[in-house]
């Protein structure tokens, strides 16, 4: 290995059009990889990983092998050392990471960092190439190991498996992916509302509550709305109602998108936000206000919070002729291909 050889690994972020808090119960999601990226540029380094970021005050400097990535400082470095620990490599790298994703915005900046790290370490250590699913599964395990958050696989799988011009219908149980083309006269926007902290939020509580609901009515991915309504515990009933109805909305939204029926697609997005707000209780006042304003903007088909909630971004789907200049910070995003090395 030429120590002076420079490698560049890049991963897109993702936005979820519909289907939130369904992935960790094996449900349905409809996200897309977006043209905002995290990029690592580095050279091989024996026995250590040294990584600086213009977006972070403290650089990462960790010796290999990694014993406990959860103890890594600075905190953002845990996503890097989690991957390194699972790959169990002896050769690291020295370089920098940059991103055009809003950190803490719910657009999978952490998954993009994990995927870029995995690609970088695999290339530098001449490891067998991982396919997009294997790469996503590795990085999901790394995040759980490093942060203790039992996340679903949607983020990593979307970022590794993106298809230019298409959203991805993902069955998070079978891990089957079906690209669904987004019409050329439809635009997707994200609006950053507020920073979020997944590990310190109530995200883990929702994972636990869904598991408790499944003890009563079985797998939520197979349940029907009537099953959820019959639950005695009010909180678990509302959590289950969201997941079961959201899976149904994803299926109907996929059909609508394939038929280019954007009116129906937008209505389902709006219903999704209402359920996330009322049944799953993961929205915020700021996000509700931003969604409401977007929904009443001419040319907008639908808008909703996206991601885990408790802050982050909203997603807006609109006609390409719609004028969103009054929506502060609305960022047009395009569906792109997945993570990879740049020669």
Secondary structure, 3 states (H helix, E strand, C coil): CCCCCEEEEEEEEEEEEECCCCHHHCCEEEEEEEEEEEEEEEEEEECEEEEEECCCCCCEEEECCCCCHHHCCCHHHHHHHHHHHHHCCCEEEEEEEEECCCCCCCCCHHHHHHHHHHHHHHHHCCCCCCCHHHHHHHHHHHHHHHHCCCCCCHHHHHHHHCCCCEEEEEECCCCEEEEEECCCCEEEEEEEEECCCCCCCCHHHHHHHHHHHHHHHCCCCCCCHHHHHCCCCHHHHHHHHHHHHHHHHHHHHHHHHHCCCHHHHHHHHHHHHHHHHHCCCCCCHHHHHHHHHHHCCCCEEEEEEECCCCCEEEEEEEECCCCCCCCCCCEEECECCCCEEEC
